[in-house]
Amino acid sequence: MSQEKVPVLIVGGGLTGLSAAVFLAHHGVKATLVERHPGTSTHPKARAINPRTMELYRAVGMEERVRAGRSPISGNTDLVHVETLAGNERVRMPNASIEDISRISPAQWTLIDQNQLEPILRKRAEEVGVDLRFHTRLDAVAEDAAGVTATLTDVGTGETSRLRAEYVVGADGSRSPLRELLGIGAHGRGTITNLVSFFFDADLTEPLRGRKIIAAYVNNPDVRGTIIPIDNDRKWVINVSFFPEKGQSAEDFTPERCVELVRAAVGVPDLPLTIESVNMPAWDISARVADTFVSGRFLVAGDAAHVMPPTGAFGASTGIQDAYNLAWKLALVLGGKAGQGLLATYDSERRPVAEETVRQAMLRFAVREGKQFQDVAKDLVDETTMTFGYAYPEGAFAGEDPQLWTVTENPDKPSGRPGSRAPHVVVAGDHGPFSTIDLFPVGFTLLTAGPAAPWSAAAAAGRDLGLVLSVRGIGEGGDYADTEGTFKERYGISDGGAVLVRPDGFVAWRSHGSPGGDVARTVTGLLRGILALH
C-alpha cells in the first residue's frame, strides 16, 4: 500500500475545506484535500457571504472573482415570514445586506449560491497547487507523536492508500465522519427539523407583489418551509419540513405531493407549476457546537465544528472565518516559527464565537417557527454587529482587562482592543485612498499613530523570529495620511501609540502612547508569548 507525506490533510471539499486550502496556500502551505463526493455541490445551500468573509477573500486576491459569480438575486433584500406567500406577512426581518457599510469595511455583502462559489474556490485551489482528490473517502486515522496516518479509499476504483500528514483539518460537514472517528462530542439542541428540498418552475409575480425576496419562511397548517428564488424569474427551490415522529419520511414527497405543498406555501390553490426534481437527499436543521475544536493534531472547522439554522446567513461565513483563523497559525507552526500551543488558541478563540453565533441563529429560527418577533428582539444582535463586532475572550494576543471583554462590540464604535477585528480606516498613500484592512494580508503589521521611526526596531525583532513584520505610520509624519482623522479614536490610542495586528486582521497588542524602553525587546517578548515560543 502506497504512503505519501504532506504537511496538512484537509478532509472535506465544501466551502470551508476549499477555503482552508486556498488560505493555507496564501501562507505558503500546499495542502492535500480529500472529498468523498465526486464534485462540488449541485445545490444552492448557503446563499450569502457576509462582508467580513469578503474581506478574507479580498486578502487572498479573490474578492472580484467571488463578486463576479454572484447570484441573480443579488439585488434582493427581503427576508419575510408569512403564512403563505400570497397572504399577509407576519414579520419582515432586519437585513444587513441593504445597509451601506462603507464606514465599517471596504467589502460588501455578496449573494452567491454555494454551488456557484465552490467551483470558484476549486479553480483557485488548483491554480495555487492544492492537491485536490474528489471521490476519495477517509476511512481511518491514527495519530502518533510525529503526525497522523490517514487511510483513504478512491470511491470510484476502490483502491486504498495511506497518507502521512503533520496536521489534519476536519471540514467534512455536520455529520463529520472524522469527528466521529476522533470521538469529539457536541452539545446543543441537536436536530430541530428534517427537510426535503425540491426545485419548481412557476410564475410567482402576483403573490410576490413586487417584493424581492432572499427567502420567504412559510408556516401554516399544511406546510412549513422556505421558498427561495434561483433566477428571480421562474426558478425556485422550496425546503419543506417533515416529521419522522409522526410517521413521515422523505419517501412521502411524490411529484403529486410536491405540487400540493408548493400551492399551499404560495397560497394559490390552482397555481400552474412544474416540479423539476424530487427524491433529493433529506437533510436536517440542527444546532450544536463541538465540545472542542482541537484534538491533538486534528482541528475541526465549519459544520464539523458548529451547525446552526440557516437563518441570518451565519453558517457558511463562520466556517470560512474558522479556516482563515487557522491557516496562518498552521503555517507558522509548520514553519517552526511558533509553538504548537498557538494551535490551541484556535479553540479558545473560535469556539466562543460559534456558541454565540448558534444562539443568534436559534433566536431567528424561533421567529421563523412562529414565535413573536417582539419576544426575542431584546436578545437579538444585529447582523452588522455579528459580522464585524465579534471578539475573542482569550487567545493569541496580549489581552487587556478581561473584565471589559464582551462577546460582541458595536462596529461603529470599535474599541481597537486586543482580540477584536482591527477597524477599517480610510488612509491615503502615493496611489490614493485605501483601507487599513488592505495592510494585513501577509504577516504582522504594527500601525503607529504618527511617524513609524520610534517603533522601527519592531521590524528587526520580527525578522529575528523569522516573521514578516511591517511598521507603518498613520497620520502626520507617517507613511499614510489619516484622511478622515479617525485612526487614533478607532484604534484606541494616542499620539505615538501603536497597534500590532495579526495576519488575520485581529489586534494582537497595543501601546496607548509612545514607546518606553527597548522597543525590540518589548516586541520580541510579545511575539514569543503570542506564538507560544517558550
C-alpha positions in Angstrom: 0.0 0.0 0.0 1.4 3.4 -1.0 2.1 6.1 1.5 2.7 9.8 0.9 3.7 12.6 3.2 2.0 16.1 3.3 2.0 19.0 5.8 -1.8 19.3 6.0 -4.6 17.0 5.1 -8.0 18.7 4.7 -11.0 16.4 4.9 -14.0 17.9 3.1 -14.3 19.8 -0.1 -17.1 22.2 0.7 -16.8 26.0 1.3 -14.8 25.6 4.5 -12.4 22.9 3.2 -11.7 24.6 -0.1 -11.3 28.0 1.6 -8.9 26.5 4.0 -6.8 25.1 1.1 -6.7 28.5 -0.6 -5.8 30.3 2.7 -3.1 27.8 3.5 -1.6 28.3 0.1 -1.6 32.0 0.6 0.6 31.4 3.6 2.9 29.1 1.7 1.4 25.7 2.7 0.2 23.4 0.0 -2.4 21.1 1.4 -3.9 17.9 0.2 -7.8 17.9 0.2 -10.0 14.8 0.0 -13.7 14.9 -0.6 -16.0 11.8 -0.7 -18.3 13.2 -3.3 -17.3 13.3 -7.0 -17.5 17.0 -7.3 -18.6 20.3 -5.7 -22.2 20.9 -4.6 -25.0 21.0 -7.1 -27.5 22.6 -4.6 -27.6 26.3 -3.8 -27.5 25.7 0.0 -25.7 28.7 1.5 -26.8 31.8 -0.4 -24.9 34.8 1.2 -21.3 35.6 2.1 -21.0 38.4 4.6 -18.6 41.3 4.2 -16.2 40.2 6.8 -15.7 37.0 4.8 -15.4 39.0 1.7 -12.6 40.9 3.4 -10.8 37.5 3.7 -11.3 36.7 0.1 -10.1 40.2 -0.7 -6.9 39.5 1.2 -6.1 36.5 -1.0 -7.0 38.2 -4.2 -10.4 36.6 -4.8 -12.9 39.3 -4.0 -13.6 40.2 -7.6 -13.9 36.6 -8.7 -16.4 35.9 -6.0 -18.4 39.0 -6.8 -18.4 38.2 -10.5 -20.1 34.9 -9.7 -22.8 36.4 -7.5 -26.4 35.2 -7.8 -29.1 36.7 -10.0 -30.9 37.5 -6.7 -28.1 39.9 -5.6 -30.4 42.9 -5.6 -32.9 41.2 -3.4 -33.3 42.5 0.2 -36.4 40.9 1.8 -36.5 38.2 4.4 -40.2 37.6 5.2 -42.1 35.4 7.5 -45.6 34.5 6.1 -48.5 32.1 6.4 -48.4 32.0 2.6 -46.5 34.0 0.0 -49.8 35.4 -1.3 -51.0 36.2 2.2 -50.1 38.7 4.9 -46.5 39.0 6.3 -46.1 38.0 9.9 -42.8 39.9 10.1 -40.1 41.2 7.9 -36.6 40.6 9.4 -34.0 43.4 9.6 -31.4 42.6 6.9 -27.9 44.0 6.9 -27.3 43.5 3.2 -29.3 46.6 2.4 -27.2 48.8 4.7 -24.4 50.9 3.5 -21.4 49.6 5.5 -18.7 51.5 3.7 -17.9 53.3 7.1 -17.0 49.8 8.5 -15.5 47.9 5.6 -14.2 48.2 2.1 -16.2 45.0 1.3 -19.9 44.3 0.9 -22.4 41.5 1.3 -22.3 39.1 -1.7 -25.2 36.9 -2.5 -23.7 33.9 -4.2 -25.1 30.3 -4.2 -22.9 27.6 -2.7 -23.0 25.7 -6.0 -21.5 28.8 -7.7 -18.9 29.7 -5.0 -17.5 26.2 -4.6 -16.3 25.9 -8.3 -14.6 29.3 -8.0 -12.8 28.1 -4.9 -11.9 24.8 -6.5 -10.4 26.5 -9.5 -8.4 28.9 -7.3 -7.1 25.9 -5.2 -6.0 24.2 -8.4 -4.2 27.3 -9.6 -2.2 27.6 -6.3 -1.2 23.9 -6.4 -3.5 22.3 -3.9 -3.7 18.5 -4.3 -7.5 18.0 -4.7 -8.8 14.5 -4.6 -12.6 14.3 -5.1 -14.4 11.0 -4.8 -11.9 10.0 -2.1 -13.1 8.8 1.3 -11.3 8.9 4.6 -11.7 5.5 6.3 -9.4 5.7 9.3 -6.8 7.9 11.1 -4.0 7.0 13.6 -2.1 9.7 15.4 1.4 9.4 16.9 4.0 11.8 18.2 5.2 12.8 14.7 1.9 13.1 12.8 -1.2 11.3 11.5 -1.6 8.3 9.2 -4.8 8.5 7.2 -6.3 5.6 5.3 -8.1 6.7 2.1 -10.2 5.0 -0.5 -10.8 6.0 -4.1 -14.6 5.7 -4.2 -14.5 5.1 -8.0 -11.8 2.4 -8.1 -11.9 1.0 -4.6 -8.1 1.5 -4.3 -6.9 2.1 -0.8 -3.8 4.2 0.1 -2.2 5.7 3.1 -1.1 9.3 3.6 1.0 10.8 6.4 0.1 14.4 7.5 1.5 16.6 10.2 -2.0 18.0 10.8 -5.5 17.2 9.7 -8.3 19.8 9.3 -11.8 18.2 9.5 -14.2 20.2 7.3 -16.4 17.3 6.4 -19.8 18.6 7.3 -22.3 18.5 10.1 -22.3 14.7 10.3 -18.5 14.7 10.2 -17.2 11.1 10.0 -13.8 12.4 11.1 -15.2 14.0 14.3 -16.9 10.6 14.9 -13.7 8.8 14.4 -12.0 11.1 16.9 -14.8 10.7 19.5 -15.3 14.5 19.8 -18.7 15.2 21.3 -21.0 18.0 20.6 -23.6 19.9 22.7 -26.7 22.0 21.9 -30.3 21.5 20.7 -29.3 18.9 18.1 -31.7 18.1 15.3 -34.6 20.5 15.1 -36.4 19.5 11.9 -35.9 17.3 8.9 -36.3 18.6 5.4 -36.5 17.8 1.8 -35.7 20.3 -0.9 -37.0 20.3 -4.5 -37.0 22.7 -7.4 -40.0 24.0 -9.2 -40.9 26.3 -12.1 -43.7 28.9 -11.7 -44.7 32.5 -12.2 -44.9 34.0 -8.7 -45.2 37.6 -9.8 -48.7 38.1 -8.4 -48.1 36.5 -4.9 -44.8 38.3 -4.6 -46.5 41.7 -5.0 -43.3 43.5 -6.0 -41.1 42.0 -3.2 -37.6 40.9 -4.0 -37.2 38.1 -1.5 -34.0 36.4 -0.4 -36.2 33.9 1.3 -39.8 33.6 2.4 -40.3 31.5 5.5 -43.8 29.8 5.3 -45.6 28.5 8.3 -49.2 27.2 8.1 -51.2 24.1 8.9 -50.4 22.5 5.6 -46.7 23.3 5.1 -43.7 24.5 7.0 -40.8 25.5 4.8 -38.9 28.1 2.9 -39.3 29.5 -0.6 -36.0 30.6 -2.2 -35.5 32.3 -5.6 -33.0 30.8 -8.0 -33.1 33.2 -11.0 -35.5 35.9 -9.8 -37.9 34.8 -12.5 -39.4 31.3 -12.7 -36.9 29.1 -11.0 -37.4 28.4 -7.3 -36.4 25.9 -4.6 -38.5 25.1 -1.6 -37.3 23.4 1.6 -40.1 21.5 3.4 -40.1 20.1 6.9 -41.3 16.6 7.6 -41.7 14.8 11.0 -40.4 11.2 11.4 -42.0 11.1 14.9 -45.4 11.4 13.1 -44.5 8.6 10.7 -43.5 10.9 7.9 -40.4 10.3 5.7 -38.6 11.7 2.6 -40.4 9.0 0.5 -43.7 10.8 1.0 -42.6 13.6 -1.4 -44.0 12.2 -4.6 -44.4 14.6 -7.5 -48.1 15.0 -6.8 -47.4 15.7 -3.1 -44.8 18.3 -4.1 -47.3 20.2 -6.2 -49.7 20.3 -3.3 -47.1 21.6 -1.0 -45.9 24.4 -3.3 -49.5 25.5 -3.8 -50.1 25.5 0.0 -46.9 27.5 0.5 -47.7 30.1 -2.1 -51.3 30.3 -1.2 -52.7 29.9 -4.7 -54.7 26.6 -4.9 -54.6 26.3 -8.7 -51.1 27.7 -9.3 -49.6 26.4 -12.6 -46.2 24.9 -11.9 -43.8 22.2 -12.9 -41.8 20.1 -10.4 -38.2 19.8 -11.7 -36.7 17.4 -9.2 -37.8 15.1 -6.5 -36.2 12.4 -4.4 -33.4 14.7 -3.3 -31.5 13.6 -0.2 -33.2 14.6 3.1 -31.3 16.9 5.4 -31.8 18.5 8.7 -31.7 21.8 10.6 -29.7 21.4 13.7 -28.0 23.4 16.4 -24.8 22.2 18.1 -21.2 23.0 18.8 -18.3 20.6 19.1 -17.0 20.2 22.6 -13.5 21.1 21.3 -12.2 22.3 18.0 -8.7 20.9 18.7 -7.8 17.4 19.5 -4.1 16.6 19.2 -3.1 17.1 15.6 -6.7 17.3 14.5 -8.6 20.6 14.0 -12.3 20.7 13.1 -13.9 23.6 11.3 -17.1 24.7 9.6 -20.1 22.5 10.0 -17.9 19.8 11.5 -17.3 22.2 14.4 -20.7 24.0 14.6 -24.0 23.7 12.9 -26.8 26.2 13.1 -30.2 27.0 11.5 -29.9 28.8 8.1 -31.3 32.0 9.5 -29.1 35.1 9.5 -26.7 33.8 6.8 -24.2 32.9 9.5 -23.2 29.3 8.8 -21.0 29.5 5.7 -19.2 32.6 6.7 -18.5 31.3 10.2 -16.8 28.2 8.8 -14.8 30.2 6.3 -13.6 32.5 9.1 -12.6 29.4 11.1 -10.4 28.5 8.2 -8.8 31.9 8.0 -8.1 31.9 11.7 -6.5 28.5 11.4 -4.4 29.0 8.2 -1.8 31.5 9.5 -1.4 29.6 12.7 -0.8 26.3 10.9 1.7 28.0 8.6 3.8 29.4 11.4 3.7 26.1 13.4 4.7 24.1 10.4 7.4 26.6 9.6 8.9 26.2 13.1 8.1 29.9 13.9 5.5 29.1 16.5 4.9 26.5 19.1 2.1 24.0 19.0 0.4 26.0 21.7 -0.6 28.5 19.1 -3.0 25.9 17.6 -4.7 25.6 21.0 -5.8 29.2 20.6 -7.9 28.2 17.6 -10.3 26.6 20.0 -10.2 29.3 22.6 -10.9 32.0 20.0 -13.3 30.4 17.6 -15.5 28.2 19.9 -17.0 31.1 21.9 -17.8 32.9 18.7 -19.5 29.7 17.4 -21.5 29.4 20.6 -22.9 33.0 20.3 -23.5 32.6 16.6 -25.5 29.5 17.1 -27.5 31.3 19.8 -28.3 34.1 17.4 -29.3 31.8 14.6 -31.6 30.0 17.0 -33.3 33.2 18.1 -34.0 34.0 14.4 -35.2 30.4 13.8 -37.7 30.8 16.7 -39.4 33.7 14.8 -39.4 31.5 11.6 -41.2 28.8 13.6 -43.9 31.2 14.8 -42.6 32.9 17.9 -43.4 36.6 18.1 -40.5 38.8 17.0 -41.1 41.1 19.9 -40.4 38.2 22.3 -36.8 37.7 21.0 -35.9 41.2 19.8 -34.3 42.1 23.1 -31.8 39.3 22.8 -31.1 39.7 19.0 -27.7 41.1 18.0 -28.0 42.7 14.6 -26.2 41.2 11.6 -23.7 44.0 11.2 -22.5 43.6 14.8 -22.4 39.8 14.4 -20.4 40.3 11.2 -17.8 42.7 12.4 -18.1 43.1 16.1 -17.4 39.6 17.4 -14.3 39.4 19.7 -12.2 36.7 21.3 -12.1 36.3 25.0 -8.5 34.9 25.1 -6.1 33.5 22.6 -3.1 34.5 20.5 -2.9 38.1 21.7 -1.8 40.1 24.7 -5.1 40.9 26.3 -6.1 43.9 28.4 -8.6 44.0 31.3 -10.6 40.7 31.0 -13.5 42.3 32.9 -14.1 44.6 30.0 -14.4 41.8 27.5 -17.8 41.2 25.7 -18.6 38.7 23.0 -19.5 41.5 20.6 -19.0 45.2 20.3 -20.5 47.9 18.2 -18.5 48.0 14.9 -19.5 51.7 14.5 -17.6 52.4 17.8 -14.8 49.8 17.8 -12.5 49.6 20.8 -9.4 48.5 19.0 -8.6 46.2 21.9 -6.6 43.0 21.5 -8.8 40.1 20.4 -11.1 42.3 18.2 -11.0 42.9 14.5 -8.7 45.7 13.5 -11.0 48.5 12.4 -11.4 49.8 8.9 -9.9 53.3 8.5 -9.5 55.1 5.2 -5.9 56.2 4.7 -4.1 57.7 1.7 -0.7 56.9 0.2 1.1 57.7 -3.1 -1.6 55.9 -5.1 -4.7 57.4 -3.4 -7.0 56.3 -0.6 -7.4 52.7 0.6 -8.4 50.8 3.7 -6.2 49.8 6.6 -7.8 46.4 6.1 -5.6 46.1 3.0 -2.4 46.3 5.0 -2.9 43.0 6.7 -2.9 40.1 4.1 0.6 38.9 4.9 2.5 38.8 8.2 2.2 41.0 11.2 1.7 44.8 10.9 2.5 47.4 13.5 0.4 50.6 12.9 1.7 53.7 14.7 -0.1 57.0 15.4 2.3 59.4 13.6 5.9 58.6 12.5 6.9 55.0 12.4 10.5 55.7 13.3 10.2 55.4 17.1 8.8 51.9 16.5 11.1 50.8 13.6 13.0 48.4 15.7 9.9 46.2 15.8 10.6 45.1 12.2 14.0 43.8 13.2 12.5 41.9 16.1 10.1 40.2 13.8 12.9 39.3 11.4 14.9 37.8 14.2 12.0 35.4 14.9 11.7 34.6 11.2 8.5 36.6 10.8 7.3 39.2 8.3 6.5 42.3 10.4 5.8 45.7 8.7 5.8 49.0 10.6 3.5 51.7 9.1 2.9 55.2 10.4 -0.6 56.7 10.1 -1.3 60.4 10.3 1.0 63.4 10.5 4.6 62.4 9.7 3.6 58.8 8.9 3.6 56.7 5.8 -0.1 57.3 5.1 -2.4 60.2 5.7 -5.3 59.7 8.1 -7.8 61.2 5.6 -10.8 61.2 7.9 -8.9 61.8 11.2 -10.3 58.7 12.9 -7.4 56.4 13.2 -6.4 57.1 16.8 -10.0 57.1 18.0 -11.0 53.8 16.3 -7.8 52.0 17.4 -8.0 53.4 21.0 -4.5 55.0 21.0 -3.0 58.5 21.3 -0.1 60.3 19.6 3.0 58.0 19.4 0.9 54.9 20.2 1.0 51.6 18.2 -1.2 48.6 17.5 0.1 45.2 16.5 -2.2 43.4 14.0 -2.1 39.7 13.3 -2.1 38.1 9.8 -5.8 37.5 10.1 -6.6 41.2 10.8 -7.2 40.9 14.5 -5.5 43.1 17.1 -2.7 41.3 18.9 -1.5 44.1 21.2 -1.4 47.9 21.5 0.5 50.6 23.3 -1.7 53.6 24.0 1.2 56.0 23.9 4.8 56.4 22.8 7.2 53.6 23.3 9.1 53.4 26.5 12.3 51.3 26.9 13.7 48.9 24.4 11.2 48.5 21.5 12.9 45.4 20.0 12.9 43.7 23.4 9.3 44.5 24.1 8.1 43.4 20.7 10.2 40.2 20.8 8.7 39.3 24.2 5.2 40.0 22.9 5.6 37.9 19.8 7.1 35.0 21.7 4.1 34.9 24.0 1.6 35.3 21.2 3.3 32.5 19.2 3.7 30.1 22.2 7.5 30.2 21.8 8.7 29.2 25.3 
